Each structure stands twice: as C-alpha cells, then as structure tokens.
C-alpha cells in the first residue's frame, strides 16, 4: 500500500481506537488491528499499532496513584506475560495469519459473552497467586500470536476486585509490558518495516487525541454503564474480527 494512503487511513482508525481505549481502558490494539487488516496483513498491522500502544499504555499506567504496589502484587503474572509473548511472536512469524486473527476474535466473543450472562466473582488472594502463572502464560502467548488480546488477562484482573480506575491502571500496565516485549520480538524476528514504523509513529497523534476524548467520556459514566460499554465493545470487536478472517 502506498505510504501516503496508509498514513491517511491511520488518522480515523487510530482516532477511533484511541477513543475506545480512553472510554473503557482497553481495545485500542484490537480495534486498530481489526480495521487495518482490511488493508494490510496481520503481521504488518501489529507493527503499526506498536508505538501508539506504547505511548497510550504508558499514559494509562502512570496517570493516577503510584503503580509500584500493583506491579509488586502482580509481578509473577507480568513476568509470565513477557516470557510467553516472546514465544507467541515466534509463532506469528511462521504461522497462518488469518487463522491467528480469527483466534483473537473468538477469544473476545467468549470473554464478553461469558461476562454478560454471569456475575464476575472476586477470587481469594491464594487463588490470585496460584493463577498468576497459567493466566500470565496464556495471555502472553495470545498477545504474541495476535498482537492484541485481553483474554484471559483482563478477566483475571477483573476477578481481583479492583475499582474501575485501579483496573484501568492494571490493564494499562499489562498492555504496556506486552507492547515492550512485542517491540523486541518484532525486531528479533525481522517483522519491522520502514512503512510500518513510519505509520506507527504517525499514528501516535490521532491515537492520543482519541485517548483524551475517551477519558472525558469515561469520567461521565457510572460503574454499571462503564461495565456494559466495556462488554459491548469487546463483543463487537470479536464478532467483527472473526467474521473478516474465516
């Protein structure tokens, strides 16, 4: 795709994906990748979302109360994300791209649908510690394979009984750590291209504007309205991504 056309496409795509992230605390990579795969392959789309993901997740993580207590509490979960995201990138570099994209969509549908029909339970601290290894491993693997997935990491974080802003900060940290790992993985596997990196840097501006607008919307939502908006966005993304890759 010509460089100029790709840059022009990035403006509405990343404005929308930033708006989604600002409103519900997640969904930027999945939204952007889902729309970008209309025009470029998945292995190119994941590169384009890289820099906006780093910037917006850093803002989301460090805007608010100190994060060190949360990072210490979830350190094993985050370490497993790093290790298995690296493995997932290696699968992405050699795997069937459309099948991997469809996996992302199905995971989003299952997560959103399950949470809509059930009341999410807060797990004990003992269960929280036990689940950090398997959930962190699976989440990292799926992130590496698809470039963006909140499953099963987000359901796990939701089960910890965090308040809305705490949850958004923890999700930001999870996505930021994943984005840093993916950046190193893409370099290692030779997935970075000049066009992709240029588009990724360019996309920071519309992405940040969308994030700011979405945050203003989020502060006007009640806890229940936030939860429903969150799940509707997840489900819609899953249906869209799955339908366009099967």
C-alpha positions as a Markdown table, in Angstrom:
| # | Residue | x | y | z |
|---|---|---|---|---|
| 1 | Unk | 0.0 | 0.0 | 0.0 |
| 2 | Unk | 1.4 | 3.5 | -0.8 |
| 3 | Unk | 2.8 | 5.3 | 2.2 |
| 4 | Unk | 0.6 | 8.3 | 1.9 |
| 5 | Unk | -2.6 | 6.3 | 1.7 |
| 6 | Unk | -1.6 | 4.2 | 4.7 |
| 7 | Unk | -0.9 | 7.4 | 6.7 |
| 8 | Unk | -4.3 | 8.8 | 5.8 |
| 9 | Unk | -6.0 | 5.6 | 6.9 |
| 10 | Unk | -4.3 | 5.8 | 10.2 |
| 11 | Unk | -6.0 | 9.0 | 11.2 |
| 12 | Unk | -9.6 | 7.8 | 11.5 |
| 13 | Unk | -8.5 | 4.3 | 12.6 |
| 14 | Unk | -6.4 | 5.4 | 15.5 |
| 15 | Unk | -8.7 | 8.3 | 16.5 |
| 16 | Unk | -11.5 | 5.7 | 16.9 |
| 17 | Unk | -9.2 | 3.1 | 18.6 |
| 18 | Unk | -7.9 | 5.7 | 21.0 |
| 19 | Unk | -11.4 | 6.8 | 21.8 |
| 20 | Unk | -12.3 | 3.2 | 22.6 |
| 21 | Unk | -9.3 | 2.8 | 24.9 |
| 22 | Unk | -9.9 | 6.1 | 26.7 |
| 23 | Unk | -13.5 | 5.1 | 27.3 |
| 24 | Unk | -13.1 | 1.5 | 28.5 |
| 25 | Unk | -9.4 | 1.3 | 29.3 |
| 26 | Unk | -8.6 | -1.2 | 26.6 |
| 27 | Unk | -9.4 | -2.2 | 23.0 |
| 28 | Unk | -7.0 | 0.1 | 21.1 |
| 29 | Unk | -4.8 | -2.7 | 19.5 |
| 30 | Unk | -7.8 | -4.9 | 18.8 |
| 31 | Unk | -9.8 | -2.1 | 17.2 |
| 32 | Unk | -6.9 | -0.8 | 15.2 |
| 33 | Unk | -5.7 | -4.2 | 14.1 |
| 34 | Unk | -9.2 | -5.3 | 13.1 |
| 35 | Unk | -9.6 | -2.2 | 10.9 |
| 36 | Unk | -6.1 | -2.3 | 9.5 |
| 37 | Unk | -6.4 | -5.9 | 8.4 |
| 38 | Unk | -8.9 | -4.7 | 5.8 |
| 39 | Unk | -5.9 | -3.1 | 4.1 |
| 40 | Unk | -2.7 | -4.8 | 5.2 |
| 41 | Unk | -1.8 | -8.3 | 6.5 |
| 42 | Unk | -1.9 | -9.0 | 10.2 |
| 43 | Unk | 1.9 | -9.2 | 10.5 |
| 44 | Unk | 2.1 | -5.6 | 9.2 |
| 45 | Unk | -0.9 | -4.3 | 11.2 |
| 46 | Unk | 0.7 | -5.4 | 14.5 |
| 47 | Unk | 3.7 | -3.3 | 13.7 |
| 48 | Unk | 1.7 | -0.2 | 13.0 |
| 49 | Unk | -0.1 | -0.3 | 16.4 |
| 50 | Unk | 3.2 | -0.7 | 18.3 |
| 51 | Unk | 4.2 | 2.9 | 19.0 |
| 52 | Unk | 0.7 | 4.2 | 19.8 |
| 53 | Unk | 0.3 | 1.2 | 22.1 |
| 54 | Unk | 3.5 | 2.1 | 23.9 |
| 55 | Unk | 2.5 | 5.8 | 24.4 |
| 56 | Unk | -1.1 | 5.4 | 25.3 |
| 57 | Unk | -0.5 | 2.5 | 27.7 |
| 58 | Unk | 2.3 | 4.4 | 29.4 |
| 59 | Unk | -0.1 | 7.3 | 29.9 |
| 60 | Unk | -2.8 | 4.9 | 31.2 |
| 61 | Unk | -0.4 | 3.2 | 33.6 |
| 62 | Unk | 1.3 | 6.2 | 35.2 |
| 63 | Unk | -1.7 | 8.6 | 35.3 |
| 64 | Unk | -3.1 | 8.2 | 38.7 |
| 65 | Unk | -1.8 | 6.7 | 42.0 |
| 66 | Unk | 1.6 | 5.1 | 42.3 |
| 67 | Unk | 1.8 | 1.8 | 40.4 |
| 68 | Unk | 4.6 | 0.1 | 42.4 |
| 69 | Unk | 2.3 | -1.7 | 44.8 |
| 70 | Unk | 0.2 | -3.1 | 41.9 |
| 71 | Unk | 3.4 | -4.1 | 40.0 |
| 72 | Unk | 4.7 | -5.9 | 43.0 |
| 73 | Unk | 1.4 | -7.7 | 43.6 |
| 74 | Unk | 1.2 | -8.9 | 40.0 |
| 75 | Unk | 4.9 | -9.4 | 39.3 |
| 76 | Unk | 4.7 | -13.1 | 38.5 |
| 77 | Unk | 1.8 | -12.5 | 36.2 |
| 78 | Unk | 3.7 | -9.9 | 34.3 |
| 79 | Unk | 6.9 | -12.0 | 34.1 |
| 80 | Unk | 4.9 | -14.9 | 32.5 |
| 81 | Unk | 3.4 | -12.4 | 30.0 |
| 82 | Unk | 6.8 | -11.4 | 28.9 |
| 83 | Unk | 8.2 | -14.9 | 28.5 |
| 84 | Unk | 5.2 | -16.3 | 26.6 |
| 85 | Unk | 4.7 | -13.2 | 24.5 |
| 86 | Unk | 8.1 | -13.8 | 23.1 |
| 87 | Unk | 7.1 | -17.4 | 22.2 |
| 88 | Unk | 3.9 | -16.1 | 20.6 |
| 89 | Unk | 5.8 | -13.7 | 18.4 |
| 90 | Unk | 7.8 | -16.6 | 17.0 |
| 91 | Unk | 4.6 | -18.4 | 16.2 |
| 92 | Unk | 3.3 | -15.2 | 14.5 |
| 93 | Unk | 6.4 | -15.0 | 12.3 |
| 94 | Unk | 5.8 | -18.6 | 11.0 |
| 95 | Unk | 2.0 | -19.2 | 11.5 |
| 96 | Unk | -1.1 | -19.0 | 9.4 |
| 97 | Unk | -2.0 | -15.3 | 9.7 |
| 98 | Unk | -5.8 | -15.4 | 9.1 |
| 99 | Unk | -6.3 | -18.3 | 11.5 |
| 100 | Unk | -4.4 | -16.4 | 14.2 |
| 101 | Unk | -6.6 | -13.4 | 13.6 |
| 102 | Unk | -9.7 | -15.4 | 13.9 |
| 103 | Unk | -8.5 | -16.8 | 17.2 |
| 104 | Unk | -8.3 | -13.3 | 18.5 |
| 105 | Unk | -11.9 | -12.7 | 17.5 |
| 106 | Unk | -13.3 | -15.9 | 19.1 |
| 107 | Unk | -11.5 | -15.2 | 22.4 |
| 108 | Unk | -13.0 | -11.7 | 22.6 |
| 109 | Unk | -16.5 | -13.1 | 21.9 |
| 110 | Unk | -16.2 | -15.8 | 24.6 |
| 111 | Unk | -14.9 | -13.3 | 27.2 |
| 112 | Unk | -17.6 | -10.6 | 26.6 |
| 113 | Unk | -20.4 | -13.1 | 26.2 |
| 114 | Unk | -19.5 | -15.0 | 29.4 |
| 115 | Unk | -19.2 | -11.8 | 31.5 |
| 116 | Unk | -22.5 | -10.5 | 30.2 |
| 117 | Unk | -24.5 | -13.5 | 31.4 |
| 118 | Unk | -22.7 | -14.2 | 34.7 |
| 119 | Unk | -21.8 | -12.2 | 37.8 |
| 120 | Unk | -18.0 | -11.9 | 38.0 |
| 121 | Unk | -16.7 | -13.3 | 41.3 |
| 122 | Unk | -13.8 | -11.9 | 43.3 |
| 123 | Unk | -11.2 | -14.6 | 43.9 |
| 124 | Unk | -9.2 | -15.2 | 47.1 |
| 125 | Unk | -5.6 | -14.0 | 47.5 |
| 126 | Unk | -4.5 | -17.6 | 47.4 |
| 127 | Unk | -6.2 | -18.3 | 44.1 |
| 128 | Unk | -4.9 | -15.0 | 42.8 |
| 129 | Unk | -1.3 | -16.2 | 43.4 |
| 130 | Unk | -1.9 | -19.6 | 42.0 |
| 131 | Unk | -3.4 | -18.3 | 38.8 |
| 132 | Unk | -0.7 | -15.8 | 38.0 |
| 133 | Unk | 1.5 | -18.4 | 36.3 |
| 134 | Unk | -1.1 | -20.1 | 34.0 |
| 135 | Unk | -3.1 | -17.0 | 33.2 |
| 136 | Unk | 0.0 | -14.9 | 32.6 |
| 137 | Unk | 1.4 | -17.6 | 30.3 |
| 138 | Unk | -1.7 | -17.9 | 28.2 |
| 139 | Unk | -2.2 | -14.2 | 28.0 |
| 140 | Unk | 1.3 | -13.6 | 26.9 |
| 141 | Unk | 1.1 | -16.4 | 24.3 |
| 142 | Unk | -2.1 | -15.0 | 22.8 |
| 143 | Unk | -0.7 | -11.4 | 22.8 |
| 144 | Unk | 2.4 | -12.6 | 20.9 |
| 145 | Unk | 0.4 | -14.6 | 18.4 |
| 146 | Unk | -2.2 | -11.9 | 17.6 |
| 147 | Unk | -0.6 | -8.6 | 18.5 |
| 148 | Unk | -3.6 | -7.8 | 20.8 |
| 149 | Unk | -5.9 | -9.7 | 23.1 |
| 150 | Unk | -7.3 | -9.0 | 26.5 |
| 151 | Unk | -8.0 | -12.7 | 27.1 |
| 152 | Unk | -7.5 | -14.3 | 29.7 |
| 153 | Unk | -5.6 | -11.4 | 31.3 |
| 154 | Unk | -8.4 | -8.9 | 31.6 |
| 155 | Unk | -10.9 | -11.5 | 33.1 |
| 156 | Unk | -8.2 | -12.4 | 35.7 |
| 157 | Unk | -7.6 | -8.7 | 36.6 |
| 158 | Unk | -11.3 | -8.2 | 36.9 |
| 159 | Unk | -11.6 | -11.1 | 39.3 |
| 160 | Unk | -9.2 | -9.3 | 41.8 |
| 161 | Unk | -12.0 | -6.9 | 42.9 |
| 162 | Unk | -10.3 | -3.7 | 41.8 |
| 163 | Unk | -12.1 | -0.4 | 41.5 |
| 164 | Unk | -12.7 | 1.0 | 38.0 |
| 165 | Unk | -9.6 | 3.2 | 37.9 |
| 166 | Unk | -7.4 | 0.6 | 39.6 |
| 167 | Unk | -8.5 | -1.9 | 36.9 |
| 168 | Unk | -7.8 | 0.5 | 34.1 |
| 169 | Unk | -4.3 | 1.2 | 35.5 |
| 170 | Unk | -3.5 | -2.5 | 35.9 |
| 171 | Unk | -4.7 | -3.2 | 32.3 |
| 172 | Unk | -2.5 | -0.3 | 31.1 |
| 173 | Unk | 0.5 | -1.9 | 32.8 |
| 174 | Unk | -0.3 | -5.3 | 31.3 |
| 175 | Unk | -0.6 | -3.9 | 27.8 |
| 176 | Unk | 2.5 | -1.7 | 28.2 |
| 177 | Unk | 4.7 | -4.6 | 29.3 |
| 178 | Unk | 3.3 | -6.6 | 26.4 |
| 179 | Unk | 4.0 | -3.8 | 23.9 |
| 180 | Unk | 7.6 | -3.5 | 25.1 |
| 181 | Unk | 8.1 | -7.3 | 24.7 |
| 182 | Unk | 6.5 | -7.3 | 21.3 |
| 183 | Unk | 8.8 | -4.5 | 20.1 |
| 184 | Unk | 11.8 | -6.6 | 21.0 |
| 185 | Unk | 10.2 | -9.7 | 19.5 |
| 186 | Unk | 9.4 | -7.9 | 16.2 |
| 187 | Unk | 13.0 | -6.7 | 15.9 |
| 188 | Unk | 14.3 | -10.2 | 16.6 |
| 189 | Unk | 12.0 | -11.8 | 14.0 |
| 190 | Unk | 12.6 | -9.2 | 11.3 |
| 191 | Unk | 8.9 | -8.1 | 11.3 |
| 192 | Unk | 9.6 | -4.3 | 11.3 |
| 193 | Unk | 9.4 | -2.5 | 8.0 |
| 194 | Unk | 10.1 | 1.2 | 7.2 |
| 195 | Unk | 6.5 | 1.7 | 6.1 |
| 196 | Unk | 5.1 | 0.1 | 9.2 |
| 197 | Unk | 7.3 | 2.0 | 11.6 |
| 198 | Unk | 6.6 | 5.3 | 9.8 |
| 199 | Unk | 2.9 | 4.7 | 10.0 |
| 200 | Unk | 3.2 | 3.7 | 13.7 |
| 201 | Unk | 4.9 | 6.9 | 14.7 |
| 202 | Unk | 2.5 | 9.0 | 12.7 |
| 203 | Unk | -0.5 | 7.2 | 14.4 |
| 204 | Unk | 0.6 | 8.5 | 17.9 |
| 205 | Unk | -1.1 | 11.9 | 17.4 |
| 206 | Unk | -4.6 | 10.7 | 16.4 |
| 207 | Unk | -4.4 | 7.9 | 19.0 |
| 208 | Unk | -3.5 | 10.2 | 21.8 |
| 209 | Unk | -6.3 | 12.6 | 20.8 |
| 210 | Unk | -8.8 | 9.8 | 20.8 |
| 211 | Unk | -7.5 | 8.6 | 24.2 |
| 212 | Unk | -8.0 | 12.0 | 25.7 |
| 213 | Unk | -11.6 | 12.3 | 24.4 |
| 214 | Unk | -12.4 | 8.8 | 25.6 |
| 215 | Unk | -11.2 | 9.6 | 29.1 |
| 216 | Unk | -13.5 | 12.5 | 29.3 |
| 217 | Unk | -16.4 | 10.2 | 28.3 |
| 218 | Unk | -15.3 | 7.6 | 30.9 |
| 219 | Unk | -15.5 | 10.0 | 33.8 |
| 220 | Unk | -19.1 | 10.7 | 32.9 |
| 221 | Unk | -20.1 | 7.1 | 33.0 |
| 222 | Unk | -21.4 | 5.3 | 36.1 |
| 223 | Unk | -19.8 | 2.0 | 37.1 |
| 224 | Unk | -22.6 | -0.1 | 35.6 |
| 225 | Unk | -22.7 | 1.9 | 32.4 |
| 226 | Unk | -18.9 | 1.5 | 32.1 |
| 227 | Unk | -19.2 | -2.3 | 32.6 |
| 228 | Unk | -21.8 | -2.6 | 29.9 |
| 229 | Unk | -20.0 | -0.3 | 27.5 |
| 230 | Unk | -16.8 | -2.4 | 28.1 |
| 231 | Unk | -18.5 | -5.7 | 27.3 |
| 232 | Unk | -20.4 | -4.4 | 24.2 |
| 233 | Unk | -17.1 | -3.1 | 22.7 |
| 234 | Unk | -15.4 | -6.4 | 23.4 |
| 235 | Unk | -18.2 | -8.4 | 21.8 |
| 236 | Unk | -18.5 | -6.2 | 18.8 |
| 237 | Unk | -14.7 | -6.4 | 18.2 |
| 238 | Unk | -14.8 | -10.1 | 18.5 |
| 239 | Unk | -17.6 | -10.6 | 16.0 |
| 240 | Unk | -16.0 | -8.2 | 13.5 |
| 241 | Unk | -12.5 | -9.7 | 13.7 |
| 242 | Unk | -13.8 | -13.3 | 13.5 |
| 243 | Unk | -16.2 | -12.6 | 10.6 |
| 244 | Unk | -13.5 | -11.0 | 8.5 |
| 245 | Unk | -11.0 | -13.8 | 9.0 |
| 246 | Unk | -12.9 | -17.0 | 8.5 |
